[in-house]
């Protein structure tokens, strides 16, 4: 059997939404073989605890304007570790290829002649939908699923194509959307999406402190202000969110007009 993790190689590994049981078997195996792990803020202790005791754990997280290291530095550190002959895991919350800055890290490794691969992970939208007991698509009602990030660069305002997002037959999953809840609500309603469109907010999806909140698009700014705490939150918007069962184990609230 070929060794898919030789010395001097890099894997970008999806840590999933937070619950260690939602890791893939491959992700767990790669973590257990790593010499060095560069990990994000959203990777919990339960996942990091799978690393061998000899592994170096290096925090390179970025949280809402508070960056431990800039992306160029992260790229350089990953490449340097691999060039020393280490097995390197770049451990990212969710799926590395969804809003994970994977392209920059892939390019940096390839430019240095380093073998680099991706191990996918469960993205937050899937975990949030599972917690809600909902499907993100629904025959005849939600034919399209769109992933969007509401994170804007420092000093820039959120600039999304609201007209393309305001599709009544779509479900929109907005990552890092808590701070932009007002802009999202106004933008989508201004583009024609009804104010009573169902919205679910899920904070800390899949974790023991998960919070779920059901509201509607016109009340989204109030919900984000009053219901959410300081954890990462995902916004799910669309008619498919009418069909939720709110599975067991998490706090939930509803705000209606």
ABEGO torsion letter per residue (X at the ends): XBBABBBGBBBBBBAEAGBAAABBAAAAAAAAABABBBBBAABBAAAAAABBAABBBBBABBBGGBBABBAAAAAAAAAAAAAAGBBBBBBBBEBAABGAGAAAAAAAAAAAGBBBBBBBBBBAAAAAAAAAGBBABBBGABABBBBBBABBBBGBBBBBBAAAABBAABBBBBBGAAAAAAAAAAAAAAAGBBAABBBBBBBGBGBAABBBBBBBAAAAAAAAAAABBABBBBBBBEAAAABBAGBBGBBBBBBBX
